[in-house]
Amino acid sequence: MAEAERQTRQAIKVRQVTDYQASWTEEERGGSGSFTIQLILDDGAEEYVLQPTVKDTKLIRELLDNSGPVFFDLERKVLIPNDLPVGG
């Protein structure tokens, strides 16, 4: 990769979430597990894995499924939804 391209990629701090994969992992047989959400950013240009609580996993999935475009700030680790639905 050329130096200019590498610097451009490093300069991008906010990317669009273009897909995601939610997973649950068993930590021990019969015990509790943990959730992860893999964010696919800009059609695979980058990926980031969240490790939310069960409650937050549900909220994040609703946000990703029901809002307009969602962005992720790689530097601050913030999900930025756009066009959130109004009402409940």
N, CA, C and O of each residue as an XYZ file, in Angstrom:
352
protein
N       0.852     -1.175      0.000
C       0.000      0.000      0.000
C       0.894      1.234      0.000
O       1.850      1.320      0.772
N       0.585      2.160     -0.847
C       1.360      3.391     -0.950
C       1.219      4.205      0.329
O       0.195      4.140      1.009
N       2.238      4.956      0.643
C       2.248      5.769      1.866
C       1.086      6.759      1.900
O       0.467      6.940      2.948
N       0.784      7.394      0.787
C      -0.314      8.368      0.738
C      -1.647      7.685      1.041
O      -2.480      8.238      1.759
N      -1.850      6.489      0.498
C      -3.095      5.762      0.755
C      -3.190      5.354      2.222
O      -4.263      5.439      2.819
N      -2.088      4.916      2.802
C      -2.072      4.529      4.217
C      -2.408      5.726      5.101
O      -3.170      5.590      6.058
N      -1.858      6.879      4.795
C      -2.137      8.082      5.574
C      -3.595      8.499      5.430
O      -4.208      8.938      6.403
N      -4.155      8.370      4.240
C      -5.566      8.703      4.027
C      -6.448      7.777      4.849
O      -7.379      8.245      5.504
N      -6.176      6.463      4.832
C      -6.965      5.515      5.614
C      -6.892      5.823      7.114
O      -7.895      5.715      7.820
N      -5.713      6.204      7.595
C      -5.557      6.532      9.006
C      -6.263      7.830      9.363
O      -6.664      8.015     10.512
N      -6.422      8.726      8.410
C      -7.057     10.019      8.671
C      -8.573      9.889      8.803
O      -9.211     10.740      9.424
N      -9.156      8.839      8.230
C     -10.608      8.660      8.302
C     -10.973      8.191      9.699
O     -10.556      7.117     10.134
N     -11.745      8.992     10.389
C     -12.110      8.692     11.775
C     -13.552      8.227     11.922
O     -13.886      7.562     12.903
N     -14.419      8.567     10.956
C     -15.830      8.193     11.020
C     -16.181      7.421      9.754
O     -15.951      7.891      8.640
N     -16.742      6.229      9.943
C     -17.114      5.381      8.808
C     -18.572      4.950      8.944
O     -19.109      4.891     10.050
N     -19.204      4.653      7.817
C     -20.584      4.188      7.833
C     -20.633      2.699      8.145
O     -19.847      1.911      7.618
N     -21.577      2.328      9.017
C     -21.825      0.913      9.301
C     -22.647      0.374      8.137
O     -23.804      0.758      7.965
N     -22.058     -0.512      7.336
C     -22.759     -1.041      6.167
C     -23.326     -2.440      6.422
O     -24.153     -2.919      5.646
N     -22.897     -3.090      7.486
C     -23.447     -4.391      7.874
C     -22.972     -4.685      9.295
O     -22.087     -4.009      9.821
N     -23.573     -5.700      9.903
C     -23.113     -6.126     11.222
C     -23.417     -7.596     11.420
O     -24.288     -8.158     10.755
N     -22.691     -8.216     12.342
C     -22.895     -9.623     12.694
C     -22.932     -9.715     14.214
O     -21.944     -9.422     14.887
N     -24.078    -10.125     14.746
C     -24.210    -10.305     16.194
C     -23.971    -11.778     16.529
O     -24.459    -12.667     15.832
N     -23.222    -12.024     17.592
C     -22.915    -13.392     18.011
C     -23.003    -13.524     19.521
O     -22.815    -12.558     20.261
N     -23.294    -14.740     19.962
C     -23.269    -15.068     21.381
C     -22.280    -16.207     21.562
O     -22.286    -17.163     20.787
N     -21.431    -16.114     22.578
C     -20.418    -17.128     22.841
C     -20.611    -17.704     24.223
O     -20.706    -16.970     25.207
N     -20.668    -19.035     24.297
C     -20.759    -19.727     25.581
C     -19.400    -19.642     26.264
O     -18.380    -19.995     25.673
N     -19.388    -19.176     27.507
C     -18.122    -19.056     28.219
C     -17.774    -20.343     28.960
O     -16.604    -20.720     29.032
N     -18.781    -21.016     29.509
C     -18.576    -22.339     30.092
C     -19.889    -23.093     30.003
O     -20.960    -22.489     30.049
N     -19.811    -24.395     29.878
C     -20.994    -25.224     29.685
C     -22.005    -24.971     30.796
O     -21.703    -25.135     31.978
N     -23.226    -24.565     30.393
C     -24.283    -24.296     31.353
C     -24.180    -22.948     32.034
O     -25.069    -22.576     32.800
N     -23.125    -22.215     31.774
C     -22.932    -20.907     32.406
C     -23.379    -19.787     31.493
O     -23.945    -20.019     30.425
N     -23.122    -18.603     31.921
C     -23.497    -17.438     31.117
C     -22.538    -17.298     29.939
O     -21.466    -17.902     29.909
N     -22.944    -16.503     28.993
C     -22.123    -16.245     27.820
C     -21.960    -14.753     27.616
O     -22.285    -13.948     28.489
N     -21.455    -14.401     26.456
C     -21.276    -12.984     26.162
C     -21.617    -12.714     24.705
O     -21.457    -13.575     23.839
N     -22.086    -11.505     24.457
C     -22.443    -11.067     23.118
C     -21.313    -10.240     22.522
O     -20.587     -9.543     23.231
N     -21.181    -10.334     21.207
C     -20.321     -9.424     20.454
C     -21.104     -8.972     19.233
O     -21.930     -9.712     18.699
N     -20.836     -7.757     18.804
C     -21.404     -7.241     17.560
C     -20.234     -6.754     16.717
O     -19.534     -5.810     17.081
N     -20.039     -7.418     15.586
C     -18.984     -7.027     14.661
C     -19.568     -6.022     13.684
O     -20.483     -6.346     12.927
N     -19.049     -4.815     13.699
C     -19.487     -3.772     12.774
C     -18.646     -3.844     11.506
O     -17.417     -3.821     11.569
N     -19.301     -3.930     10.372
C     -18.618     -3.867      9.076
C     -18.738     -2.422      8.619
O     -19.846     -1.913      8.448
N     -17.617     -1.768      8.422
C     -17.598     -0.336      8.135
C     -17.180     -0.081      6.694
O     -16.200     -0.643      6.205
N     -17.941      0.778      6.025
C     -17.661      1.150      4.632
C     -17.399     -0.078      3.759
O     -16.366     -0.177      3.096
N     -18.358     -1.012      3.772
C     -18.301     -2.222      2.938
C     -17.010     -3.018      3.114
O     -16.477     -3.568      2.151
N     -16.517     -3.077      4.339
C     -15.345     -3.902      4.631
C     -14.025     -3.158      4.684
O     -12.980     -3.781      4.874
N     -14.041     -1.847      4.522
C     -12.793     -1.078      4.607
C     -12.173     -1.231      5.990
O     -10.951     -1.236      6.139
N     -13.038     -1.358      7.006
C     -12.596     -1.599      8.383
C     -13.662     -2.386      9.093
O     -14.800     -2.466      8.632
N     -13.294     -2.970     10.219
C     -14.232     -3.666     11.090
C     -13.924     -3.269     12.527
O     -12.799     -2.903     12.865
N     -14.949     -3.352     13.357
C     -14.763     -3.072     14.777
C     -15.707     -3.976     15.555
O     -16.853     -4.167     15.149
N     -15.239     -4.535     16.667
C     -16.060     -5.447     17.460
C     -16.448     -4.785     18.775
O     -15.596     -4.352     19.551
N     -17.771     -4.718     19.007
C     -18.325     -4.230     20.265
C     -18.558     -5.419     21.184
O     -18.818     -6.522     20.704
N     -18.471     -5.219     22.495
C     -18.750     -6.260     23.478
C     -19.773     -5.728     24.484
O     -19.444     -5.471     25.643
N     -21.019     -5.567     24.023
C     -22.045     -4.954     24.873
C     -22.656     -5.931     25.880
O     -22.496     -7.147     25.773
N     -23.356     -5.365     26.854
C     -24.154     -6.169     27.773
C     -25.364     -6.701     26.997
O     -25.621     -6.280     25.869
N     -26.101     -7.628     27.614
C     -27.290     -8.177     26.966
C     -28.290     -7.060     26.648
O     -28.825     -6.996     25.541
N     -28.533     -6.197     27.611
C     -29.480     -5.093     27.417
C     -29.019     -4.164     26.291
O     -29.813     -3.776     25.434
N     -27.737     -3.813     26.300
C     -27.209     -2.933     25.256
C     -27.217     -3.608     23.887
O     -27.403     -2.936     22.873
N     -27.016     -4.932     23.840
C     -27.060     -5.654     22.573
C     -28.418     -5.484     21.911
O     -28.505     -5.235     20.709
N     -29.474     -5.620     22.697
C     -30.828     -5.458     22.163
C     -31.027     -4.039     21.623
O     -31.557     -3.863     20.527
N     -30.609     -3.041     22.378
C     -30.762     -1.644     21.954
C     -29.940     -1.331     20.702
O     -30.410     -0.634     19.803
N     -28.720     -1.845     20.650
C     -27.859     -1.589     19.492
C     -28.450     -2.232     18.237
O     -28.445     -1.621     17.168
N     -28.953     -3.446     18.358
C     -29.573     -4.109     17.199
C     -30.799     -3.337     16.724
O     -30.998     -3.178     15.519
N     -31.620     -2.857     17.650
C     -32.784     -2.055     17.257
C     -32.347     -0.779     16.545
O     -32.943     -0.387     15.542
N     -31.323     -0.143     17.055
C     -30.798      1.074     16.444
C     -30.287      0.779     15.033
O     -30.606      1.517     14.101
N     -29.501     -0.283     14.862
C     -28.950     -0.620     13.551
C     -30.040     -1.024     12.557
O     -29.939     -0.729     11.367
N     -31.078     -1.699     13.047
C     -32.139     -2.192     12.163
C     -33.191     -1.141     11.821
O     -33.830     -1.230     10.773
N     -33.381     -0.146     12.689
C     -34.528      0.749     12.536
C     -34.197      2.207     12.250
O     -35.117      3.005     12.068
N     -32.955      2.580     12.204
C     -32.633      3.972     11.894
C     -32.108      4.055     10.472
O     -31.884      3.040      9.812
N     -31.918      5.275     10.020
C     -31.308      5.482      8.702
C     -29.848      5.079      8.781
O     -29.495      4.217      9.586
N     -29.005      5.668      7.981
C     -27.582      5.326      8.031
C     -27.015      5.513      9.446
O     -27.359      6.467     10.145
N     -26.152      4.595      9.844
C     -25.480      4.674     11.140
C     -23.988      4.774     10.861
O     -23.456      4.075      9.998
N     -23.328      5.641     11.594
C     -21.895      5.840     11.437
C     -21.201      5.445     12.736
O     -21.826      5.416     13.796
N     -19.906      5.141     12.649
C     -19.132      4.786     13.832
C     -17.859      5.615     13.848
O     -17.084      5.609     12.891
N     -17.657      6.326     14.945
C     -16.462      7.144     15.143
C     -15.391      6.239     15.742
O     -15.473      5.860     16.910
N     -14.391      5.897     14.941
C     -13.340      4.975     15.369
C     -12.474      5.535     16.494
O     -11.976      4.784     17.333
N     -12.301      6.827     16.509
C     -11.441      7.445     17.520
C     -12.128      7.503     18.882
O     -11.517      7.189     19.904
N     -13.397      7.905     18.894
C     -14.128      8.063     20.157
C     -14.970      6.843     20.519
O     -15.517      6.782     21.620
N     -15.085      5.855     19.602
C     -15.866      4.621     19.820
C     -17.336      4.943     20.069
O     -17.924      4.501     21.056
N     -17.925      5.731     19.143
C     -19.301      6.190     19.285
C     -20.109      5.785     18.057
O     -19.691      6.034     16.927
N     -21.279      5.153     18.279
C     -22.233      4.905     17.207
C     -23.043      6.178     16.994
O     -23.514      6.787     17.955
N     -23.204      6.580     15.738
C     -23.898      7.818     15.411
C     -25.048      7.483     14.460
O     -24.834      7.348     13.255
N     -26.273      7.347     14.995
C     -27.406      7.034     14.126
C     -27.927      8.286     13.431
O     -27.750      9.406     13.911
N     -28.569      8.070     12.299
C     -29.179      9.152     11.540
C     -30.631      8.762     11.294
O     -30.922      7.585     11.082
N     -31.527      9.705     11.318
C     -32.954      9.447     11.054
C     -33.555      8.408     11.990
O     -34.109      7.403     11.545
N     -33.439      8.659     13.286
C     -34.077      7.753     14.251
C     -35.586      7.800     14.118
O     -36.153      8.878     13.934
N     -36.255      6.648     14.206
C     -37.716      6.660     14.134
C     -38.313      7.367     15.349
O     -37.786      7.270     16.457
N     -39.405      8.069     15.130
C     -40.083      8.794     16.200
C     -41.247      7.939     16.697
O     -41.946      7.304     15.907
N     -41.442      7.930     17.991
C     -42.546      7.156     18.563
C     -42.028      5.935     19.291
O     -40.820      5.763     19.458
N     -42.935      5.098     19.717
C     -42.446      4.002     20.514
C     -43.146      2.766     20.276
O     -42.829      1.748     20.892
